[in-house]
Amino acid sequence: MKRTGFVCLLLLTTSLLNAQKSTNEYVQKIQGIETVIKPYATAIMESEEMPDRFRADSFFTRGLVQALRVPYSFSYPFDSLTTISKLYAPDSSFRIFTWQVMKDYSYYRQKGVIQIHTTDGSLKIFPLFDFSEFTEAPVDSVRSNRNWIGAIYYSIILKEYNHKKYYTLIGYDENDARTTKKWVEVLTFATDGSPQFGGRYFSYPNDALKPPQPAYRFCLEFKKGANAKLNYDRDLDLIIFSHLTSETGETAQKHTLVPEGSYEGFQWISGKWVYKRVVAEVDPSSKVNPPRQ
């Protein structure tokens, strides 16, 4: 019996050591790729010439996919890629990378990929293709990863209703030279595991400042540089956003809209984000500010 127990312990120890060795090899491989793609991630944002930015994006994208193909890459943080947004879902079922490429000050394209957690460490990803420039009605429908309305995400909120999970994404889009957009939309997953962006998850009265109902995603568009707030306040359990006003009295002209100092919000009720008319206990210096990207 003692010999049998010793053999079992030896086999278990050997197995654990082999697993640790494999894990270390995977990490070292990803680290090597990260070192190579880090300058490209920086160049996407900082290169002065447009061709250089798009070339850097191409090299970065290929390198990131190569890194994600390494077994068990899901837990690797890519901490050195500071110009890329990297968010894990609160339940760690997936993570999402997003970034943007600027053609000029009038044109920005968002890029991204969703990586799904797999128990065997294999690769399962959904690339995100920004379809914004090809639609005049970005709030009108549920969309897939192939006709995604691009945004750089800075928050994920997990809610449940009727035993189903709903992941609310909050992000921004530099849009063009005159306005910035901030987006809120609900991400769910179909029975085949594919991502679905948007749905009838917002309940609010129509006004000139908000997307007309029915809206499958919520957009706050405002004057470039106006720094309107939009984020999730965990203490209040509300999505908070700045109430906007037009500098010229022309609410239809989005480039004239600026924060006027008060806030509105959404509360999750029975599977929807329901409008809250007045939000008082808000610290505008912190909770409603997204982290710098």
Order of alpha helices (4+ residues) and beta strands (2+ residues): alpha-alpha-beta-beta-beta-beta-beta-beta-beta-beta-beta-beta-beta-beta-beta-beta
